[in-house]
Structures are given as C-alpha cells and as structure tokens.
Amino acid sequence: MRAMRIETLGEPLTLAEIPRPEPGPGEALIAVRACGVNFADTLMVAGKYQEKPPLPLTPGLEVAGEVVALGPGVTGLAIGARVAALPASGGYADYVACPAERCFPAPEAMPDAEVAGFLIAYGTSHVALAHLAGLRPGERLAVLGAAGGVGLTAVEIGARMGAEVIAIARGAERLAIAGAAGARHLVEADAPDLRDRLRALGGVDVLYDAVGGAPGEAAFRACRPFARILPIGFAGGGVPDLPANILLVKNQSVHGLYFGGLVAHRPEIVAASLGALFAWYERGWIRPHVSHVLPLAEANAALDLLRSRAATGKVVIDTGAA
C-alpha cells in the first residue's frame, strides 16, 4: 500500500510502498478515504512533538474510511461500516489499523473530507469549552487563531453555546470567516493595543488560545476575575508567560488540554463529546469548514499550509478508496 513516511526528522515526507497492516487484538483495519492534517503532524515531522515514536513513521491522527477487517476480540463493529477513527498514527496511507474503541460511526450525509477533519478540531473545542471551562450563555469568549483548524470550531461551538464570541485572527478575510461562523466581534491579531481592545469590549471570561506568544499574553491581560484560560496550542511559536500572582489575585484558572491524552486516558469523555457533536451536525447546527483537500502524494504541501498559516479551517488529505 502507499504511505507517506517520516524517514528523517526535519526532512519532507517520503511516498513509499509498505506492507498493509494486519489488525491486532481489539483493532479494526480501515481503508482510508481521507485523513485530517493537524499542527501536531508538523511537530512530529520536525521531531518536536511531545511523543517521539520510532522511525520510520507514517503520521496521521484522524481518518474517515471503511472497516475492511477485524482483529480478534472486536465487537460492535462490522466489516463495511463507515467510520471516523483516531489512530495513534498511520493515517497518511491507504490503510491503517486502529483500536476499535477509537472508531465512531460517521453520519451518512457527512462527506469524507468533513469527517476526516472533524474529530480532533471539534473534539478539542467541545471538551475545552463544555467540560473544562464550563462556558455559560452570555459569557464573553475570546478565541485566538479564530480562523484556524481548531480556532474556527471554538468560534462555532461557543456561539452555539450562547457565548458572546470575540474572534482574533490575522487579516480581513480570515476575520470574515470567523464572523460567518458566529463571532460577534472581530479583532485583528496584530493590533498593538490588543489588550485594550479586548478590555473595551468588556474583558474576557474564557480565553481559548491556540496561538500563544505575545497575542496570548496580551489577551490574558484582558481576562476578567474568575476567567478560565485554555492553552490549546502555540501556533505562533511562543509559550505565553502567565504570572501566577495575577491568577491568584483574580481567582482565575488555567486548563491545559492535550486531546491525544484524553483519547488515551479518558476515552469516555471523547466518545460523549463526539456523540454530541455528530448530533449537532445532523441537526444542521455546525458546518465544518475545509479550506484545502490535497491528494496523498501532496502531503508535504498540506503540511506547509499549516506551517505558513495559509489555511482556514481544516486541511485534508484525500487518499481515495484503497
């Protein structure tokens, strides 16, 4: 089968022919139709990801596809089932083996590209806002990186939950996309007075920060007493410095979120969240935004779209039916 492989850290992926995997105990073998591209994939390629599996490695953390074989002990899945799945790696390929408990029925009306780009971005934002921050109707939610893969879902989910959403992104086009997803206020990320602009809007109750760096620190300074700060990622390249004395005096809390850790250690939270989100999709309450779909052989170009922050919403690799 075809697979895009990390052969050497820091180097482009290589298209290779490798043996098709066999599903082990508790696993399903999936014929991959589409695979979501995530910022974590760029970190894996660079050797900067928090987990460092041995090389060579096929990246790819979320896929849409069809179950074609089952390993021993699998129940509740049938060959031929259309699924959304969260393998630990291996999605940039024609086939991937995935633990059965990480496979979820995909809505029939949902296109493969949307399924593949749905799980991590929407799951991250829903768990962060609903489970960790306890976002309430009428609260002010500020989203840094509001037109990116996860940020745009936070805008959409926050608006659906009744929050007053402030979208922070670069450029009029990206801000317009966030506005269409439900943001009430649009703020330029490079504004030198970002903190003052957020304070002028009344301050921030929940900060969803997928960017970090100087914008993350400025937005933090605009957070109100009892605010909840959600560090989601550091696409801007820098980890913000959040002074503990301010957290103390303002009774603020910080909730880190690593979605891969949830999948591994709290799968029941992930399953409940995705079940709720798929139901929202079927009701027409949320609509994924996929800005680019590229073939498997162009996976390096797909990663470059994330590195350059040129994409809005999700980037997806179309592997086609194997």
Secondary structure, DSSP 8 states (H G I E B T S, - for coil): -EEEEB-STTS--EEEE-------TTEEEEEEEEEEE-HHHHHHHHT-SSS---SSB---S-EEEEEEEE-TT--S--TT-EEEE--SS--SBSEEEEEGGGEEE--TTS-HHHHHTTHHHHHHHHIIIIIIS---TT-EEEEETTTSTTHHHHHHHHHHTT-EEEEEESSHHHHHHHHHTT-SEEEETT-TTHHHHHHHTT-EEEEEESS-HHHHHHHHTTEEEEEEEEE---TTS------HHHHHHTT-EE----HHHHHHH-HHHHHHHHHHHHHHHHHTS----EEEEEEGGGHHHHHHHHHTT--SBEEEEE----
